[in-house]
Amino acid sequence: MSLKEIITVPDPLLRKISDPIERVDADLHKLLDDMLETMYDAPGIGLAAIQVAVPRRVLVMDITRDDEDKKPLFLINPEIVSSSSEMRLHDEGCLSIPEHFAEIERPANVLVRYIDRDGKQREQEFDDLLATVVQHEIDHLDGKQFIDYISKLKRDRIVRKLTKDRKRAETLVL
């Protein structure tokens, strides 16, 4: 396994719609393992392939705490089949939008169809935090970010700051 670089806003790749996976094979397993290691190292609780510059419909999640046994989830070609009318607020952050958080309202429960790591078609209901995470990560696969749910003024402020920080970092490297 190896760590991947997590790309950040304003990288235009983060707005690309990811392509479906055609087959589950050793290369995909390596990508899944690398993504999981990268997510744990960051540290985060969800990561979409597009965040490591791979525009494919794959995501990994694990909401366990450090003192708990890990329970990683691997979702290939995930799609939300249905959502509850009940909503849930959660203070979201993102590895591709470092150090920025916003309270986002999303359905409290979602039914997701996906292919698992073994290549089997699955449907699973996610609720509470897992529902938030899976929706956040599927948004990435569709070229969306959590900041798309906040006001344009706040979103523009965040993007300007991250752009400025990136330019400053690039200048220091030269």
Backbone as ProteinMPNN parsed JSONL, in Angstrom:
{"seq_chain_A": "MSLKEIITVPDPLLRKISDPIERVDADLHKLLDDMLETMYDAPGIGLAAIQVAVPRRVLVMDITRDDEDKKPLFLINPEIVSSSSEMRLHDEGCLSIPEHFAEIERPANVLVRYIDRDGKQREQEFDDLLATVVQHEIDHLDGKQFIDYISKLKRDRIVRKLTKDRKRAETLVL", "coords_chain_A": {"N_chain_A": [[0.848, -1.185, 0.0], [0.324, 2.299, -0.546], [0.649, 5.762, 0.214], [-1.418, 8.277, -1.157], [-1.462, 11.46, -2.817], [-3.64, 13.932, -1.695], [-5.765, 15.895, -3.499], [-6.65, 19.37, -3.555], [-9.144, 21.995, -3.257], [-8.565, 24.822, -5.241], [-8.47, 22.854, -7.319], [-9.323, 21.898, -10.552], [-9.992, 19.288, -11.25], [-11.488, 18.23, -9.196], [-14.061, 18.944, -9.816], [-14.82, 17.322, -11.821], [-16.915, 14.801, -13.24], [-16.919, 11.535, -12.153], [-15.871, 8.485, -13.758], [-17.547, 5.326, -14.34], [-16.686, 2.149, -12.853], [-15.548, -0.688, -14.558], [-14.736, -3.309, -14.005], [-13.924, -5.395, -11.209], [-10.812, -5.826, -10.044], [-7.321, -6.757, -9.492], [-5.881, -4.346, -9.757], [-7.819, -2.444, -9.069], [-8.281, -3.247, -6.425], [-5.806, -2.55, -5.322], [-5.907, 0.249, -5.611], [-8.109, 0.766, -3.9], [-7.033, -0.09, -1.427], [-4.845, 1.693, -1.198], [-6.247, 4.108, -1.109], [-7.668, 3.763, 1.293], [-5.559, 3.633, 3.17], [-4.518, 6.194, 2.785], [-6.709, 7.77, 3.568], [-6.952, 7.058, 6.312], [-4.472, 7.993, 7.207], [-4.702, 10.737, 6.852], [-6.02, 12.554, 8.976], [-9.113, 10.989, 8.035], [-12.644, 10.25, 7.466], [-13.851, 9.443, 5.225], [-13.289, 9.009, 1.712], [-13.137, 9.825, -1.641], [-12.264, 8.52, -4.861], [-11.653, 10.499, -6.749], [-10.552, 12.47, -5.193], [-7.962, 11.732, -4.888], [-6.995, 12.204, -7.322], [-7.975, 10.386, -9.178], [-10.302, 9.839, -11.411], [-12.621, 7.995, -10.959], [-15.503, 5.995, -10.103], [-15.437, 5.33, -7.137], [-15.303, 4.832, -3.641], [-14.149, 5.064, -0.232], [-14.873, 4.413, 3.218], [-14.859, 4.884, 6.754], [-16.033, 5.126, 9.873], [-15.2, 4.518, 12.393], [-13.743, 5.003, 15.627], [-10.434, 5.825, 16.913], [-9.857, 4.019, 19.014], [-11.338, 1.799, 18.447], [-12.096, -1.295, 16.685], [-11.264, -1.354, 13.265], [-13.585, -0.75, 10.622], [-13.765, -0.774, 7.647], [-15.453, 0.42, 4.709], [-16.054, -0.287, 1.331], [-17.082, 1.122, -1.567], [-18.145, 0.679, -4.769], [-19.023, 2.161, -7.78], [-21.251, 3.566, -6.539], [-24.686, 4.425, -5.952], [-27.362, 6.478, -4.991], [-30.369, 5.173, -4.097], [-32.727, 5.725, -2.763], [-33.928, 8.284, -0.521], [-34.509, 9.455, 2.798], [-37.227, 11.487, 4.011], [-36.801, 12.751, 6.313], [-34.512, 14.974, 7.744], [-31.038, 15.731, 8.499], [-28.7, 17.599, 10.333], [-25.259, 18.298, 10.035], [-21.947, 19.108, 10.955], [-19.845, 19.51, 8.516], [-16.686, 18.646, 7.112], [-13.817, 18.45, 4.932], [-11.304, 16.554, 3.323], [-10.281, 17.607, 1.014], [-10.779, 20.237, 1.258], [-9.222, 21.67, 3.277], [-9.294, 22.46, 6.773], [-11.704, 23.848, 6.845], [-15.114, 24.146, 7.66], [-18.64, 23.455, 7.651], [-22.059, 23.679, 8.551], [-24.21, 21.362, 7.287], [-27.23, 20.334, 5.772], [-28.684, 17.245, 5.211], [-30.416, 14.314, 3.886], [-31.433, 12.082, 6.481], [-31.341, 9.338, 6.267], [-30.299, 7.016, 3.804], [-30.695, 4.842, 1.008], [-28.416, 2.869, -0.602], [-27.124, 1.615, -3.599], [-24.536, -0.471, -4.667], [-21.363, -1.862, -5.736], [-19.489, -4.258, -4.04], [-16.21, -4.827, -2.545], [-15.625, -7.408, -3.302], [-16.849, -7.656, -5.714], [-19.553, -8.033, -5.723], [-22.968, -7.168, -6.162], [-24.685, -4.901, -4.113], [-27.128, -3.642, -1.774], [-27.593, -1.195, 0.614], [-28.717, 0.268, 3.61], [-27.983, 3.391, 4.942], [-27.537, 5.337, 7.848], [-27.711, 8.277, 9.968], [-24.472, 9.411, 10.862], [-23.051, 7.839, 8.964], [-24.778, 8.017, 6.774], [-24.521, 10.714, 6.137], [-21.777, 10.805, 5.452], [-21.609, 9.0, 3.245], [-23.228, 10.322, 1.383], [-21.82, 12.72, 1.09], [-19.413, 11.762, -0.045], [-20.338, 10.528, -2.421], [-21.274, 12.795, -3.66], [-18.768, 13.953, -4.318], [-17.996, 12.204, -6.365], [-19.696, 13.027, -8.286], [-18.785, 15.501, -8.948], [-19.313, 17.485, -7.101], [-19.09, 19.5, -4.097], [-19.054, 19.881, -0.504], [-19.178, 22.576, 0.056], [-20.774, 23.59, -1.868], [-23.272, 23.669, -0.871], [-23.502, 25.805, 0.778], [-23.774, 29.392, 1.304], [-23.094, 31.52, -1.523], [-21.368, 33.645, -1.013], [-19.909, 32.796, 1.324], [-18.775, 30.46, 0.262], [-17.202, 31.476, -1.878], [-15.373, 32.974, -0.396], [-13.98, 30.952, 0.994], [-12.832, 29.52, -1.167], [-11.221, 31.524, -2.295], [-9.375, 31.922, -0.193], [-8.151, 29.378, -0.037], [-7.028, 29.251, -2.599], [-5.219, 31.368, -2.465], [-3.56, 30.425, -0.379], [-2.508, 28.167, -1.666], [-1.052, 29.333, -3.793], [0.843, 30.71, -2.305], [2.195, 28.58, -1.11], [3.251, 27.329, -3.402], [5.011, 29.316, -4.246], [6.873, 29.299, -2.169], [8.067, 26.853, -2.609], [9.487, 27.232, -4.927]], "CA_chain_A": [[0.0, 0.0, 0.0], [1.076, 3.546, -0.558], [-0.14, 6.971, 0.395], [-1.665, 9.09, -2.341], [-1.635, 12.879, -2.528], [-5.027, 14.396, -1.743], [-5.841, 17.187, -4.177], [-7.492, 20.313, -2.821], [-9.777, 23.126, -3.944], [-9.49, 24.895, -6.383], [-8.103, 21.953, -8.41], [-10.506, 21.672, -11.389], [-10.328, 17.867, -11.32], [-12.519, 17.959, -8.19], [-15.372, 19.23, -10.423], [-15.062, 16.334, -12.878], [-17.777, 13.662, -12.91], [-16.102, 10.323, -12.218], [-16.309, 7.413, -14.657], [-17.844, 4.059, -13.66], [-15.732, 1.036, -12.85], [-16.042, -1.78, -15.397], [-14.475, -4.621, -13.39], [-13.203, -5.437, -9.943], [-9.613, -6.627, -10.279], [-6.199, -6.482, -8.591], [-5.558, -2.912, -9.819], [-8.825, -1.738, -8.278], [-8.007, -3.557, -5.013], [-4.661, -1.728, -4.904], [-6.419, 1.605, -5.449], [-8.923, 0.789, -2.678], [-6.118, -0.177, -0.279], [-4.108, 2.96, -1.125], [-7.193, 5.136, -0.66], [-7.955, 3.548, 2.712], [-4.371, 4.046, 3.914], [-4.449, 7.658, 2.664], [-7.78, 8.322, 4.4], [-6.577, 6.884, 7.722], [-3.311, 8.833, 7.485], [-5.016, 12.173, 6.696], [-6.97, 11.457, 9.049], [-10.464, 11.278, 7.603], [-13.611, 9.155, 7.622], [-14.335, 9.113, 3.893], [-12.428, 9.496, 0.641], [-13.521, 9.434, -2.996], [-11.083, 8.372, -5.723], [-11.351, 11.773, -7.397], [-9.739, 13.265, -4.273], [-6.563, 11.35, -5.093], [-6.782, 12.458, -8.749], [-8.406, 9.241, -9.975], [-11.719, 10.117, -11.679], [-13.375, 6.741, -11.051], [-16.608, 5.971, -9.137], [-15.015, 4.491, -6.02], [-15.074, 5.546, -2.39], [-13.908, 4.292, 0.988], [-15.361, 5.088, 4.423], [-14.746, 4.195, 8.033], [-16.317, 6.122, 10.911], [-14.79, 4.039, 13.706], [-12.79, 5.843, 16.351], [-9.096, 5.233, 17.032], [-9.807, 2.933, 19.993], [-12.244, 0.735, 18.007], [-11.647, -2.086, 15.539], [-11.591, -0.698, 11.996], [-14.664, -1.351, 9.836], [-13.793, -0.042, 6.378], [-16.45, 0.118, 3.682], [-15.584, -0.013, -0.019], [-18.245, 1.235, -2.435], [-17.793, 0.816, -6.174], [-20.189, 2.624, -8.546], [-22.403, 3.767, -5.642], [-25.769, 5.325, -6.354], [-28.422, 6.596, -3.996], [-31.619, 4.646, -4.633], [-33.786, 6.506, -2.124], [-33.533, 9.105, 0.628], [-35.606, 9.747, 3.72], [-37.663, 12.888, 4.055], [-36.216, 13.279, 7.556], [-33.214, 15.594, 7.462], [-30.057, 15.725, 9.59], [-27.643, 18.606, 10.232], [-23.946, 17.837, 10.498], [-20.85, 20.028, 10.673], [-18.999, 18.756, 7.595], [-15.389, 19.094, 6.66], [-13.4, 17.678, 3.765], [-9.857, 16.485, 3.148], [-9.924, 18.439, -0.135], [-11.028, 21.632, 1.645], [-8.665, 21.586, 4.631], [-9.513, 23.443, 7.84], [-12.958, 24.576, 6.661], [-16.262, 23.346, 8.068], [-19.929, 24.132, 7.542], [-23.197, 22.853, 8.917], [-24.914, 20.991, 6.057], [-28.416, 19.513, 5.996], [-28.835, 16.16, 4.23], [-31.321, 13.273, 4.369], [-30.904, 11.318, 7.618], [-31.186, 7.938, 5.848], [-30.268, 6.782, 2.361], [-30.486, 3.484, 0.524], [-27.376, 2.966, -1.632], [-26.776, 0.417, -4.373], [-23.118, -0.406, -5.024], [-20.636, -3.119, -5.859], [-18.532, -4.328, -2.933], [-14.82, -5.153, -2.872], [-15.601, -8.741, -3.908], [-17.521, -7.62, -6.996], [-20.964, -8.38, -5.553], [-23.943, -6.072, -6.117], [-25.262, -4.769, -2.773], [-27.931, -2.482, -1.386], [-27.43, -1.017, 2.057], [-29.254, 1.509, 4.162], [-27.057, 4.117, 5.809], [-28.221, 6.377, 8.617], [-26.915, 9.158, 10.825], [-23.189, 9.873, 10.33], [-22.718, 7.114, 7.731], [-25.592, 8.593, 5.696], [-23.879, 11.98, 5.765], [-20.496, 10.53, 4.801], [-21.799, 8.4, 1.924], [-23.742, 11.366, 0.49], [-20.693, 13.635, 0.852], [-18.463, 11.117, -0.961], [-20.991, 10.38, -3.726], [-21.215, 14.141, -4.248], [-17.45, 14.103, -4.952], [-17.995, 11.445, -7.615], [-20.519, 13.803, -9.223], [-18.171, 16.81, -9.147], [-19.842, 18.45, -6.125], [-18.396, 19.605, -2.817], [-19.978, 20.325, 0.538], [-19.316, 24.037, 0.035], [-21.832, 23.936, -2.819], [-24.511, 23.769, -0.104], [-23.491, 27.012, 1.606], [-23.995, 30.612, 0.515], [-22.055, 31.857, -2.503], [-20.409, 34.52, -0.346], [-19.025, 31.967, 2.154], [-18.049, 29.552, -0.63], [-16.174, 32.254, -2.57], [-14.349, 33.332, 0.594], [-13.173, 29.751, 1.233], [-12.052, 29.231, -2.374], [-10.166, 32.553, -2.398], [-8.347, 31.647, 0.809], [-7.398, 28.186, -0.432], [-6.24, 29.616, -3.783], [-4.115, 32.199, -1.967], [-2.659, 29.526, 0.35], [-1.832, 27.313, -2.642], [-0.062, 30.155, -4.489], [1.915, 30.995, -1.333], [2.965, 27.327, -0.967], [4.004, 27.13, -4.641], [6.086, 30.307, -4.249], [7.881, 28.846, -1.218], [8.745, 25.714, -3.191], [10.434, 27.729, -5.938]], "C_chain_A": [[0.888, 1.241, 0.0], [0.126, 4.726, -0.416], [-0.245, 7.724, -0.919], [-1.771, 10.551, -1.908], [-3.106, 13.233, -2.672], [-5.033, 15.769, -2.404], [-6.85, 18.077, -3.456], [-8.086, 21.372, -3.752], [-8.717, 24.197, -4.099], [-9.136, 23.969, -7.541], [-9.346, 21.612, -9.24], [-10.911, 20.201, -11.519], [-11.436, 17.517, -10.328], [-13.932, 18.23, -8.714], [-15.73, 18.248, -11.53], [-15.998, 15.235, -12.371], [-16.964, 12.394, -13.146], [-16.733, 9.258, -13.11], [-16.575, 6.127, -13.88], [-16.7, 3.057, -13.779], [-16.343, -0.097, -13.678], [-15.836, -3.154, -14.754], [-13.693, -4.45, -12.087], [-12.028, -6.386, -10.149], [-8.505, -6.205, -9.31], [-5.822, -4.996, -8.595], [-6.548, -2.098, -8.988], [-8.607, -2.004, -6.789], [-6.832, -2.736, -4.494], [-5.102, -0.285, -4.689], [-7.226, 1.721, -4.157], [-8.033, 0.772, -1.432], [-5.337, 1.124, -0.094], [-5.013, 4.087, -0.624], [-7.48, 5.001, 0.83], [-6.773, 4.001, 3.568], [-4.251, 5.575, 3.921], [-5.486, 8.311, 3.564], [-7.424, 8.224, 5.888], [-5.436, 7.827, 8.104], [-3.677, 10.316, 7.571], [-5.287, 12.934, 8.0], [-8.357, 11.92, 8.609], [-11.367, 10.084, 7.826], [-14.241, 8.767, 6.287], [-13.399, 9.694, 2.857], [-12.939, 8.937, -0.684], [-12.269, 9.405, -3.869], [-10.683, 9.682, -6.384], [-10.459, 12.654, -6.509], [-8.263, 12.895, -4.309], [-6.257, 11.346, -6.594], [-7.079, 11.248, -9.632], [-9.912, 9.404, -10.217], [-12.544, 8.859, -11.957], [-14.397, 6.703, -9.912], [-16.331, 4.948, -8.024], [-14.872, 5.369, -4.792], [-14.822, 4.567, -1.26], [-14.409, 5.122, 2.168], [-15.04, 4.223, 5.639], [-14.933, 5.246, 9.127], [-15.922, 5.652, 12.306], [-13.777, 5.0, 14.323], [-11.466, 5.091, 16.508], [-9.044, 4.026, 17.957], [-10.724, 1.764, 19.624], [-11.606, -0.06, 16.869], [-12.125, -1.407, 14.261], [-12.684, -1.485, 11.266], [-14.779, -0.614, 8.504], [-14.903, -0.527, 5.454], [-15.876, 0.556, 2.346], [-16.806, -0.005, -0.927], [-17.787, 1.556, -3.857], [-19.075, 1.143, -6.94], [-21.418, 2.856, -7.656], [-23.433, 4.713, -6.245], [-26.833, 5.313, -5.269], [-29.729, 6.197, -4.666], [-32.804, 5.422, -4.061], [-33.222, 7.225, -0.902], [-34.742, 9.33, 1.51], [-36.009, 11.209, 3.607], [-37.145, 13.562, 5.327], [-34.819, 13.792, 7.24], [-32.341, 15.576, 8.716], [-29.026, 16.811, 9.305], [-26.339, 18.003, 10.743], [-22.901, 18.871, 10.081], [-19.832, 19.261, 9.826], [-17.678, 19.462, 7.33], [-14.985, 18.21, 5.503], [-11.877, 17.709, 3.653], [-9.385, 17.333, 1.967], [-10.21, 19.924, 0.098], [-10.534, 21.771, 3.089], [-9.014, 22.786, 5.518], [-10.76, 24.308, 7.652], [-14.122, 23.632, 6.945], [-17.53, 24.166, 7.882], [-21.022, 23.148, 7.92], [-24.048, 22.635, 7.662], [-26.096, 20.094, 6.432], [-28.558, 18.52, 4.848], [-29.874, 15.175, 4.759], [-30.656, 12.422, 5.456], [-30.644, 9.859, 7.275], [-31.167, 7.872, 4.327], [-30.079, 5.292, 2.086], [-29.537, 3.596, -0.659], [-27.162, 1.6, -2.275], [-25.329, 0.596, -4.813], [-22.571, -1.804, -5.25], [-19.605, -3.127, -4.74], [-17.151, -4.749, -3.445], [-14.687, -6.506, -3.572], [-16.321, -8.798, -5.252], [-19.005, -7.962, -6.936], [-21.828, -7.128, -5.473], [-24.599, -6.078, -4.733], [-26.217, -3.592, -2.732], [-27.835, -2.398, 0.119], [-28.049, 0.306, 2.463], [-28.218, 2.098, 5.106], [-27.866, 5.158, 6.559], [-27.218, 7.175, 9.432], [-25.6, 9.567, 10.144], [-22.815, 9.149, 9.035], [-23.525, 7.632, 6.545], [-24.975, 9.899, 5.21], [-22.608, 11.719, 4.968], [-20.706, 9.97, 3.395], [-22.346, 9.432, 0.935], [-22.638, 12.357, 0.112], [-19.75, 13.044, -0.198], [-19.068, 10.897, -2.342], [-21.055, 11.735, -4.425], [-19.878, 14.359, -4.953], [-17.42, 13.394, -6.305], [-18.785, 12.156, -8.708], [-19.997, 15.228, -9.421], [-18.677, 17.885, -8.199], [-19.007, 18.408, -4.847], [-19.371, 20.129, -1.765], [-20.164, 21.834, 0.541], [-20.344, 24.5, -1.001], [-23.177, 24.126, -2.117], [-24.562, 25.002, 0.794], [-23.663, 28.239, 0.704], [-22.807, 30.868, -0.414], [-20.97, 32.722, -1.861], [-19.412, 33.704, 0.484], [-18.161, 31.049, 1.289], [-16.91, 30.295, -1.334], [-15.034, 32.633, -1.634], [-13.405, 32.143, 0.847], [-12.273, 29.465, 0.04], [-10.926, 30.249, -2.548], [-9.029, 32.27, -1.423], [-7.5, 30.439, 0.408], [-6.53, 28.455, -1.662], [-5.015, 30.422, -3.371], [-3.084, 31.333, -1.232], [-1.848, 28.65, -0.605], [-0.739, 28.098, -3.369], [1.129, 30.456, -3.57], [2.803, 29.748, -1.188], [3.806, 27.068, -2.213], [5.177, 28.095, -4.727], [7.215, 29.87, -3.335], [8.688, 27.677, -1.77], [9.783, 26.166, -4.205], [11.634, 28.275, -5.248]], "O_chain_A": [[2.024, 1.229, 0.473], [-1.023, 4.694, -0.858], [0.711, 7.798, -1.691], [-2.129, 10.842, -0.767], [-3.743, 12.873, -3.662], [-4.382, 16.697, -1.924], [-7.787, 17.587, -2.826], [-7.604, 21.605, -4.86], [-8.006, 24.463, -3.13], [-9.486, 24.286, -8.678], [-10.321, 21.092, -8.698], [-12.055, 19.904, -11.863], [-12.233, 16.614, -10.582], [-14.905, 17.783, -8.105], [-16.813, 18.327, -12.11], [-15.893, 14.794, -11.227], [-16.389, 12.208, -14.219], [-17.955, 9.144, -13.205], [-15.913, 5.86, -12.877], [-15.872, 3.125, -14.688], [-17.519, -0.425, -13.516], [-16.655, -4.055, -14.931], [-12.925, -3.505, -11.904], [-12.207, -7.578, -10.395], [-8.733, -5.392, -8.415], [-5.481, -4.445, -7.548], [-6.155, -1.169, -8.283], [-8.732, -1.09, -5.975], [-6.856, -2.274, -3.353], [-4.719, 0.34, -3.7], [-7.045, 2.674, -3.4], [-8.26, 1.535, -0.493], [-5.183, 1.605, 1.029], [-4.595, 4.917, 0.183], [-7.532, 5.998, 1.549], [-6.963, 4.678, 4.579], [-3.92, 6.172, 4.945], [-5.189, 9.29, 4.247], [-7.578, 9.193, 6.632], [-5.434, 8.392, 9.198], [-3.024, 11.07, 8.293], [-4.725, 14.026, 8.092], [-8.727, 13.081, 8.785], [-10.93, 9.04, 8.309], [-15.072, 7.861, 6.232], [-12.786, 10.739, 3.077], [-13.146, 7.732, -0.826], [-11.329, 10.168, -3.647], [-9.494, 9.947, -6.562], [-9.703, 13.483, -7.014], [-7.414, 13.644, -3.826], [-5.398, 10.606, -7.074], [-6.501, 11.104, -10.709], [-10.711, 9.134, -9.321], [-13.091, 8.685, -13.046], [-14.177, 7.315, -8.867], [-16.913, 3.864, -7.987], [-14.387, 6.497, -4.872], [-15.222, 3.404, -1.317], [-14.382, 6.353, 2.138], [-14.962, 2.998, 5.552], [-14.104, 6.141, 9.289], [-16.261, 6.3, 13.296], [-13.057, 5.71, 13.62], [-11.388, 3.886, 16.269], [-8.269, 3.1, 17.716], [-10.87, 0.83, 20.412], [-10.705, 0.422, 16.183], [-13.262, -0.941, 14.187], [-12.705, -2.716, 11.29], [-15.762, 0.084, 8.256], [-15.243, -1.71, 5.42], [-15.286, 1.631, 2.234], [-17.495, -1.018, -1.044], [-17.131, 2.568, -4.105], [-20.093, 0.475, -6.766], [-22.51, 2.392, -7.984], [-23.096, 5.665, -6.948], [-27.157, 4.268, -4.705], [-30.144, 6.791, -5.661], [-33.758, 5.736, -4.772], [-32.199, 6.838, -0.336], [-35.872, 9.389, 1.024], [-35.23, 12.054, 3.164], [-37.062, 14.788, 5.404], [-34.041, 13.127, 6.555], [-32.832, 15.428, 9.835], [-28.536, 16.934, 8.183], [-26.317, 17.293, 11.748], [-22.969, 19.433, 8.988], [-19.054, 18.463, 10.349], [-17.58, 20.689, 7.329], [-15.732, 17.307, 5.127], [-11.245, 18.745, 3.86], [-8.223, 17.736, 1.919], [-9.92, 20.762, -0.756], [-11.329, 21.966, 4.009], [-9.027, 23.937, 5.082], [-10.858, 25.386, 8.238], [-14.116, 22.474, 6.527], [-17.511, 25.395, 7.943], [-20.929, 21.951, 7.648], [-24.541, 23.586, 7.056], [-25.983, 19.216, 7.287], [-28.553, 18.895, 3.676], [-30.187, 15.192, 5.95], [-29.475, 12.087, 5.364], [-29.819, 9.208, 7.917], [-31.916, 8.576, 3.651], [-29.399, 4.584, 2.828], [-29.81, 4.327, -1.611], [-27.037, 0.58, -1.596], [-24.937, 1.668, -5.273], [-23.242, -2.801, -4.983], [-18.924, -2.127, -4.51], [-16.966, -4.994, -4.637], [-13.751, -6.724, -4.341], [-16.4, -9.861, -5.868], [-19.643, -8.159, -7.969], [-21.473, -6.155, -4.808], [-25.016, -7.126, -4.241], [-26.13, -2.668, -3.541], [-27.977, -3.401, 0.82], [-27.929, 1.316, 1.77], [-27.654, 1.404, 5.953], [-28.763, 5.787, 5.998], [-26.052, 6.805, 9.566], [-25.604, 10.012, 8.997], [-22.313, 9.778, 8.104], [-23.013, 7.683, 5.426], [-24.916, 10.155, 4.007], [-22.386, 12.339, 3.928], [-20.053, 10.416, 2.451], [-21.965, 9.418, -0.235], [-22.536, 12.778, -1.041], [-19.337, 13.737, -1.128], [-18.373, 11.063, -3.344], [-20.907, 11.813, -5.645], [-19.845, 14.889, -6.063], [-16.881, 13.925, -7.276], [-18.574, 11.921, -9.898], [-20.689, 16.068, -9.997], [-18.493, 19.074, -8.459], [-18.32, 17.428, -4.557], [-20.385, 20.743, -2.095], [-21.203, 22.325, 0.984], [-20.739, 25.666, -1.009], [-24.111, 24.678, -2.698], [-25.553, 25.222, 1.491], [-23.692, 28.116, -0.521], [-21.675, 30.483, -0.123], [-19.785, 32.542, -2.141], [-18.203, 33.898, 0.362], [-16.969, 30.879, 1.547], [-15.783, 29.802, -1.383], [-13.868, 32.615, -2.029], [-12.187, 32.311, 0.907], [-11.083, 29.197, 0.21], [-9.807, 29.882, -2.907], [-7.857, 32.368, -1.786], [-6.273, 30.477, 0.504], [-5.415, 27.941, -1.756], [-3.912, 30.19, -3.865], [-1.88, 31.489, -1.437], [-0.659, 28.416, -0.389], [0.372, 27.597, -3.546], [2.278, 30.455, -4.011], [4.029, 29.861, -1.15], [4.953, 26.634, -2.102], [6.237, 27.727, -5.232], [8.386, 30.044, -3.671], [9.863, 27.523, -1.437], [10.842, 25.552, -4.328], [12.562, 28.747, -5.905]]}, "name": "protein", "num_of_chains": 1, "seq": "MSLKEIITVPDPLLRKISDPIERVDADLHKLLDDMLETMYDAPGIGLAAIQVAVPRRVLVMDITRDDEDKKPLFLINPEIVSSSSEMRLHDEGCLSIPEHFAEIERPANVLVRYIDRDGKQREQEFDDLLATVVQHEIDHLDGKQFIDYISKLKRDRIVRKLTKDRKRAETLVL"}
